[in-house]
Amino acid sequence: MNLAAKKMLLVFADLTDTWRDEPLHDAIVRLLERQGLAGATVVAGIMGFGRHRLIHRKGLFGMVDEKPVTILCIDDEAKIMAVVPLVYPMVKEGILVIQDVQVVVGVT
């Protein structure tokens, strides 16, 4: 088993958040791809709350209010740190987290 020390960028936002008239998660994933990062995944949450203490979840008749969304990206520290100044101004209400991770390489 091979382990590789990497950094993970997590962006917590709402599904309804936008950046220049497009969904924020789309804009961030496209930015990460253009910057050559290894990959990114967007995960939609079913319930959550933030600093405003308002719980977001599926509402009446299945309508969704500001459903939480998380964007995950794992790569070398230098690449993650290089994109943080680009992603930071895009996120107005959410948060960015940088975390150390150990990636298991060569899993079959």
C-alpha positions, 0 to 999 in steps of 0.5 A, spaced: 500 500 500 502 506 498 500 513 501 501 520 499 501 526 503 496 531 500 492 537 501 484 537 501 480 543 499 473 543 502 468 549 500 462 549 503 456 553 500 449 553 498 446 550 492 443 556 490 449 561 490 452 564 484 458 567 481 457 571 475 451 569 473 452 561 474 452 556 479 458 557 484 459 550 484 460 550 477 464 556 477 469 553 482 469 546 479 471 549 472 476 554 475 479 548 478 480 544 472 483 550 468 488 550 474 490 543 472 488 540 479 487 533 479 480 533 480 474 535 484 467 533 486 461 536 488 456 533 494 449 536 495 447 535 502 440 533 504 440 538 511 445 543 514 446 550 517 451 555 517 453 562 521 446 565 520 443 559 524 438 557 519 437 550 517 436 548 510 433 542 508 428 539 503 421 543 504 414 542 503 412 538 496 419 536 495 421 544 494 428 545 496 431 552 499 438 553 500 440 546 500 448 545 502 453 543 497 460 541 498 466 542 493 472 537 494 479 537 491 485 533 493 492 535 490 499 537 492 499 542 497 502 547 492 497 546 487 491 547 493 494 553 496 495 556 489 488 556 487 485 558 494 486 566 493 482 565 486 476 561 490 476 565 496 473 571 493 468 567 489 465 564 496 461 570 499 457 566 504 460 559 505 467 557 508 473 554 505 477 549 509 484 546 507 486 539 511 491 534 511 489 528 508 493 521 506 491 518 499 491 511 498 495 510 491 494 504 487 488 501 490 485 496 485 
